């Protein structure tokens, strides 16, 4: 326990030191939000990967999906890698950077306003981004707090308070450039950590064959191509987590900040390898919770014999990983989560400061004033996220599902088609945003669909509506 506390303390001090160093180099809004727009391939690759995969993956998704779907959860890892990473980098990466330079924009809302000549879309996006990223951030805080509770035996709210203060402090200091520098450290720790996690789990289970046999004995479908829940639940998880990145503002921002086209090419391959390794290991380990975790061996992970999904992975990590290596796994998940939190905070604070306040309340605000407002809103966003996490209202998967689903439903149609096609127009963009979000929230709150399924339906509607409505509008306008 003493060693864990010492290592985490040193880790925190190093991150804060880098933040203080970044403070001296952060003189403008562009410095704070985009690192000056000159971030290299390795920083961008690690920054993208660590923002994509966090405690939400390792604690929430790996636990719940692994327990319910078994090995078929690896399909989520496969498509996250080859669509959510390779597809986004290959199809969108350079286009996003090029667009940001041509339109002279640095936010998702700024692009939508310039592309569709609609200040309303900028206003709507600034509100939606700020609101719907708070639950996502809260889910990350929840995952980290569960991890600290299992490792250090401290109360949930103590862990939550510590993580909130720490996140606010290091991000408010240095902004994106500091975050990108830290992400390289985070990425290296995660790469080492997942290898340790994989080999420790296989060794503890007596080999891959023995683990597979144990799963098949519990339920043969846990080792089949399509797990027990069936096709639609699995498809909705795959679609939500793999396609939403095409419109997630915290991931799009990485390409605004990248230096050049060559950096996009190099970063794509690095990010691909990183994603395949991290997601593959996470979902495989999640499937083994059925083998290692029982009400007798880990009573804290169950309530009247039923699994508490968000507590499965913390208990597994505590029971499976040797004590001497447990600190590496703790740093792995901490690293992934800190980067994700930093990305969410930067995007949300910029949506308020740049798009809402600077765009509508005080367009003449100075660059220095904008940077100060960004710092303040970063702290305020962390506070709101921590308060929501304190309520502990649902599982991590449910909270992230509605957050990603709402953001993807609101922006997938307008952003994806706006970037790739010149034929879509403001009419199609506005309706795709509104109808996509309405179907997502309606499915979740009115029809009580699981959040990944509600999000998937909303995103499909958003994707379909923009080109269809744009075509109909152009047809009617030409005839008129």
C-alpha positions in Angstrom: 0.0 0.0 0.0 2.8 2.4 0.9 4.5 1.8 -2.5 1.2 2.4 -4.4 0.7 5.7 -2.6 4.3 6.7 -3.3 4.2 5.9 -7.0 0.9 7.6 -7.5 2.2 10.7 -5.7 5.3 10.8 -7.9 3.1 10.3 -11.0 0.8 13.2 -9.9 3.8 15.5 -9.2 5.3 14.8 -12.7 2.0 15.6 -14.4 1.6 18.8 -12.4 5.2 19.8 -13.2 4.6 19.4 -17.0 1.4 21.5 -16.5 3.4 24.3 -14.9 6.0 24.1 -17.7 3.1 24.4 -20.2 1.8 27.4 -18.4 4.8 29.4 -19.5 4.3 28.4 -23.1 0.5 29.1 -23.2 0.1 32.7 -24.2 -3.0 32.5 -26.4 -6.2 30.7 -27.0 -4.6 28.7 -29.9 -1.8 27.7 -27.5 -4.2 26.6 -24.8 -6.7 24.8 -27.0 -4.6 23.5 -30.0 -1.0 23.7 -28.9 -0.4 26.3 -31.5 -1.7 23.9 -34.3 1.8 22.3 -34.6 1.5 19.0 -32.7 3.5 16.1 -34.2 2.4 12.6 -35.2 3.3 10.7 -32.0 1.8 13.2 -29.7 -1.4 13.3 -31.8 -1.6 9.5 -32.1 -1.2 8.9 -28.3 -3.5 11.9 -27.6 -6.2 10.4 -29.9 -5.9 6.9 -28.4 -5.8 7.9 -24.8 -8.8 10.3 -25.3 -10.8 7.5 -27.0 -10.1 4.8 -24.4 -10.3 5.5 -20.7 -11.6 4.1 -17.4 -14.9 3.9 -19.3 -13.4 1.2 -21.4 -11.4 -0.7 -18.8 -13.9 -0.4 -15.9 -17.4 0.0 -17.4 -17.4 -1.4 -20.9 -14.9 -4.3 -20.4 -16.7 -5.4 -17.3 -20.3 -5.3 -18.5 -19.8 -6.3 -22.1 -17.3 -9.0 -21.1 -19.7 -10.5 -18.6 -22.6 -10.4 -20.9 -21.1 -11.1 -24.3 -18.0 -13.1 -23.6 -15.6 -13.4 -26.5 -18.0 -11.8 -28.9 -17.2 -8.5 -27.2 -14.0 -8.6 -29.2 -16.0 -7.5 -32.2 -16.3 -4.1 -30.4 -12.5 -4.0 -30.2 -12.1 -4.9 -33.8 -14.5 -2.3 -35.2 -13.3 0.4 -32.8 -9.8 -0.1 -34.2 -10.6 -0.4 -37.9 -13.5 2.1 -38.1 -13.2 4.3 -35.1 -9.4 4.8 -35.5 -8.3 3.8 -39.0 -11.5 5.0 -40.7 -11.5 8.4 -38.9 -7.7 9.0 -39.5 -7.7 7.7 -43.1 -11.0 9.3 -44.3 -11.3 12.4 -42.2 -7.9 13.3 -40.6 -6.3 15.5 -43.2 -9.7 16.8 -44.4 -10.4 18.1 -40.9 -7.0 19.8 -40.6 -7.3 21.3 -44.1 -10.9 22.5 -43.4 -9.8 24.1 -40.1 -7.1 26.1 -41.9 -9.3 27.1 -44.9 -12.3 28.1 -42.7 -10.1 29.5 -40.0 -12.0 27.6 -37.3 -10.9 25.7 -34.2 -14.1 24.2 -33.0 -16.9 21.9 -34.3 -19.4 24.7 -33.9 -17.2 27.1 -35.9 -17.0 24.6 -38.8 -20.8 24.0 -38.9 -21.4 27.8 -38.9 -18.9 28.4 -41.8 -19.9 25.3 -43.8 -23.6 25.8 -43.7 -23.7 29.6 -43.2 -25.7 29.1 -40.0 -25.0 30.8 -36.8 -27.8 28.8 -35.3 -25.9 25.6 -35.8 -22.9 27.1 -33.9 -25.2 28.2 -31.1 -26.9 24.8 -30.9 -23.6 22.9 -31.0 -22.1 25.0 -28.2 -25.0 24.2 -25.9 -25.2 20.5 -26.9 -21.5 19.8 -26.5 -21.3 21.4 -23.1 -24.4 19.6 -21.8 -23.9 16.1 -23.2 -20.1 15.8 -22.5 -20.7 16.3 -18.7 -22.2 12.8 -18.3 -19.3 11.3 -20.2 -16.8 13.1 -18.0 -18.8 12.0 -14.9 -18.6 8.4 -16.2 -14.8 8.6 -16.4 -14.7 10.0 -12.9 -16.9 7.2 -11.7 -14.6 4.5 -13.2 -11.5 6.1 -11.6 -13.1 6.4 -8.3 -14.2 2.7 -8.3 -10.6 1.8 -9.1 -9.1 3.9 -6.3 -11.7 2.5 -3.9 -10.7 -1.1 -4.7 -6.9 -0.4 -4.5 -6.7 1.9 -1.5 -9.8 1.2 0.4 -10.9 4.8 0.5 -14.4 6.0 0.2 -15.9 6.7 -3.2 -16.5 10.4 -2.7 -12.9 10.9 -1.3 -11.5 9.4 -4.5 -13.8 11.5 -6.6 -12.8 14.7 -4.9 -9.1 14.0 -5.3 -9.5 13.2 -9.0 -11.6 16.3 -9.6 -9.0 18.6 -8.0 -6.1 17.0 -9.7 -7.7 17.1 -13.2 -8.7 20.7 -12.8 -5.3 21.7 -11.6 -3.1 20.2 -14.3 -5.3 21.1 -17.2 -6.1 24.7 -16.2 -2.3 25.3 -16.0 -1.0 24.1 -19.3 -3.8 23.4 -21.8 -3.5 21.2 -24.9 0.3 21.3 -25.4 0.9 20.1 -21.9 -1.8 17.5 -22.3 -0.2 16.2 -25.6 3.2 15.9 -23.9 1.7 14.0 -21.0 -0.3 11.8 -23.4 3.0 10.3 -24.7 3.9 9.3 -21.2 0.3 8.0 -20.7 0.5 6.0 -24.0 3.8 4.3 -23.0 2.4 3.4 -19.6 -0.8 2.0 -21.2 1.2 -0.1 -23.7 3.3 -1.6 -21.0 0.4 -2.1 -18.7 -1.9 -3.9 -21.2 0.9 -6.5 -21.9 1.3 -7.1 -18.2 -2.4 -7.4 -17.8 -2.8 -9.8 -20.7 0.0 -12.2 -19.6 -0.9 -12.1 -15.9 -4.5 -13.0 -16.7 -3.7 -15.9 -19.1 -1.1 -17.2 -16.6 -3.6 -17.0 -13.7 -6.2 -18.8 -15.7 -3.9 -21.7 -16.6 -3.6 -20.7 -20.3 -6.0 -19.5 -23.0 -7.4 -22.9 -23.6 -8.3 -23.4 -19.9 -10.0 -19.9 -19.8 -12.0 -20.7 -23.0 -13.0 -24.1 -21.6 -14.2 -22.5 -18.3 -16.3 -19.9 -20.2 -17.8 -22.6 -22.4 -18.7 -24.6 -19.3 -20.5 -21.6 -17.9 -22.4 -20.8 -21.2 -21.2 -22.2 -24.6 -22.4 -18.9 -26.3 -19.8 -17.0 -24.3 -17.1 -18.4 -26.6 -19.1 -18.2 -29.9 -19.0 -15.5 -32.6 -22.3 -14.0 -31.4 -22.7 -13.9 -27.6 -25.8 -14.6 -25.5 -27.6 -11.2 -25.9 -27.8 -11.6 -29.7 -27.1 -9.5 -32.8 -28.9 -6.2 -32.3 -27.4 -5.4 -28.8 -24.0 -6.3 -30.1 -24.4 -4.3 -33.3 -25.6 -1.2 -31.4 -22.5 -1.3 -29.1 -20.3 -1.7 -32.2 -22.0 1.0 -34.1 -22.1 3.5 -31.2 -18.5 3.2 -30.1 -17.0 2.8 -33.7 -19.0 5.4 -35.7 -19.5 8.1 -33.1 -15.8 9.1 -33.3 -16.5 10.5 -36.7 -18.3 13.4 -34.9 -17.0 13.4 -31.4 -15.6 16.9 -30.8 -12.9 15.8 -28.4 -11.4 13.4 -31.1 -11.9 15.8 -34.0 -9.9 18.4 -32.1 -6.8 16.3 -32.4 -6.7 16.9 -36.1 -7.2 20.7 -35.7 -4.0 20.6 -33.7 -1.9 18.2 -35.9 1.0 19.8 -37.7 0.8 18.6 -41.3 -0.4 15.9 -43.7 2.7 13.7 -43.1 2.0 13.8 -39.4 -1.5 12.5 -40.1 -0.1 9.5 -42.1 2.5 8.6 -39.5 0.1 9.1 -36.6 -2.6 6.9 -38.2 -0.4 3.7 -38.0 0.7 4.4 -34.5 -2.8 5.0 -33.4 -4.0 1.9 -35.2 -1.5 -0.3 -33.3 -2.2 1.3 -30.0 -6.0 0.9 -30.4 -5.8 -2.8 -31.5 -3.6 -3.6 -28.5 -5.6 -1.6 -25.9 -9.1 -2.6 -26.9 -8.3 -6.2 -27.7 -6.8 -6.8 -24.3 -9.5 -4.8 -22.4 -12.4 -6.8 -23.9 -10.6 -10.1 -23.6 -9.9 -9.4 -19.9 -13.5 -8.4 -19.5 -14.7 -11.7 -20.8 -12.6 -13.5 -18.1 -14.6 -11.9 -15.3 -17.0 -14.9 -15.6 -14.0 -17.1 -14.8 -12.3 -15.2 -12.0 -15.1 -13.3 -10.2 -17.8 -14.9 -8.1 -19.9 -13.7 -5.2 -17.6 -15.7 -2.9 -14.3 -14.5 -4.2 -15.4 -10.8 -4.7 -18.5 -10.0 -2.7 -18.1 -6.3 -3.3 -18.8 -6.9 -7.0 -22.2 -8.4 -6.3 -25.5 -7.5 -4.8 -27.7 -10.4 -3.8 -25.9 -12.6 -6.3 -26.3 -10.2 -9.2 -23.1 -8.5 -10.6 -22.5 -4.8 -10.1 -21.0 -4.3 -13.5 -18.9 -1.2 -12.7 -17.2 -3.1 -9.9 -16.3 -6.3 -11.8 -13.1 -5.0 -13.4 -11.7 -3.3 -10.3 -12.2 -6.5 -8.3 -10.7 -8.6 -11.1 -7.6 -6.4 -11.3 -7.2 -6.6 -7.6 -7.5 -10.4 -7.5 -5.7 -11.4 -10.7 -2.7 -9.1 -11.0 0.3 -9.9 -8.8 0.7 -7.3 -6.0 4.1 -6.3 -7.4 2.6 -5.4 -10.8 -0.7 -4.0 -9.6 0.6 -0.4 -9.5 1.4 -0.6 -13.3 -2.3 -1.5 -14.0 -3.4 1.3 -11.7 -1.3 3.8 -13.7 -2.6 2.3 -17.0 -6.2 3.1 -16.2 -5.3 6.4 -14.5 -3.3 7.5 -17.6 -6.1 6.6 -20.0 -8.7 8.4 -17.9 -6.7 11.6 -17.3 -6.2 12.1 -21.0 -9.9 11.5 -21.8 -10.9 13.9 -19.0 -8.5 16.6 -20.3 -9.9 16.3 -23.8 -13.5 16.5 -22.6 -12.8 19.5 -20.4 -11.0 21.4 -23.2 -13.8 20.7 -25.7 -16.6 21.6 -23.4 -14.9 24.8 -22.1 -14.1 25.9 -25.6 -17.7 25.3 -26.7 -18.9 27.8 -24.1 -16.0 30.3 -24.2 -15.3 30.4 -28.0 -18.6 29.4 -29.6 -21.2 30.6 -27.1 -19.7 33.5 -25.2 -17.3 34.7 -27.9 -19.7 34.1 -30.7 -22.9 35.5 -29.3 -22.4 37.3 -26.0 -19.2 39.2 -26.5 -17.8 38.8 -30.0 -15.1 41.5 -29.3 -13.5 39.6 -26.4 -9.7 39.7 -26.5 -7.6 36.6 -27.1 -6.3 37.0 -23.5 -9.8 37.3 -22.1 -10.9 34.2 -24.1 -8.0 32.2 -22.7 -8.8 33.2 -19.1 -12.5 32.3 -19.7 -11.3 28.9 -21.0 -9.4 28.3 -17.8 -12.3 29.2 -15.7 -14.8 27.1 -17.6 -12.4 24.1 -17.5 -12.6 24.2 -13.7 -16.4 24.7 -13.7 -16.9 21.8 -16.1 -14.9 19.5 -13.8 -17.0 20.7 -10.9 -20.3 19.8 -12.7 -18.9 16.4 -13.7 -17.8 15.5 -10.2 -21.2 16.6 -8.8 -23.0 14.3 -11.3 -20.6 11.4 -10.6 -21.4 11.8 -6.9 -25.1 11.0 -7.6 -24.0 7.6 -9.0 -27.2 7.4 -10.9 -26.5 4.6 -13.3 -23.9 2.2 -14.7 -20.9 3.7 -16.6 -22.0 2.0 -19.9 -25.5 3.6 -19.7 -24.1 7.0 -18.9 -21.5 6.9 -21.7 -24.0 5.4 -24.1 -26.4 8.3 -23.8 -23.6 10.9 -23.9 -22.0 9.4 -27.0 -25.3 8.7 -28.5 -26.6 12.2 -28.1 -23.4 13.9 -29.4 -23.2 11.4 -32.3 -26.9 11.8 -33.2 -26.7 15.6 -33.1 -23.5 16.0 -35.2 -22.8 12.9 -37.2 -25.0 13.9 -40.1 -24.0 17.6 -40.3 -20.3 17.0 -39.7 -19.6 13.9 -41.7 -21.6 14.9 -44.8 -20.5 18.5 -44.5 -16.9 17.5 -44.6 -17.2 14.9 -47.5 -19.9 16.4 -49.7 -20.7 19.8 -51.2 -24.3 18.8 -52.0 -25.7 18.9 -48.5 -27.1 22.2 -47.3 -28.3 24.0 -44.1 -31.8 22.6 -44.3 -30.6 19.0 -44.3 -28.0 19.7 -41.6 -30.4 21.3 -39.2 -33.0 18.6 -39.5 -30.5 15.8 -39.3 -29.2 17.3 -36.1 -32.6 17.8 -34.5 -34.2 14.6 -35.7 -31.1 12.5 -34.8 -31.0 13.9 -31.3 -34.8 13.6 -30.9 -34.8 9.9 -31.9 -31.9 9.2 -29.5 -33.4 10.9 -26.5 -36.9 9.7 -27.3 -35.7 6.1 -27.5 -33.9 6.4 -24.2 -36.3 8.4 -22.1 -39.7 7.6 -23.6 -39.3 4.0 -25.0 -36.7 3.1 -22.4 -34.3 1.5 -24.8 -30.8 0.7 -23.6 -28.6 3.8 -24.2 -26.4 2.2 -26.9 -29.4 1.1 -28.9 -31.1 4.6 -28.5 -27.8 6.2 -29.6 -27.4 3.9 -32.6 -30.9 4.7 -33.8 -30.3 8.4 -33.4 -27.0 8.3 -35.3 -28.5 6.3 -38.2 -31.3 8.8 -38.5 -28.8 11.7 -38.4 -26.7 10.1 -41.2 -29.7 9.4 -43.4 -31.6 12.7 -42.9 -28.9 15.2 -44.1 -28.4 13.9 -47.7 -32.1 13.0 -48.1 -33.5 16.3 -46.8 -30.9 18.3 -48.7 -31.8 16.5 -51.9 -35.5 17.1 -51.5 -34.9 20.8 -50.6 -32.7 21.3 -53.6 -35.3 19.6 -55.8 -38.2 21.8 -54.6 -36.0 24.9 -54.7 -35.0 24.3 -58.3 -38.6 23.7 -59.4 -39.7 26.8 -57.6 
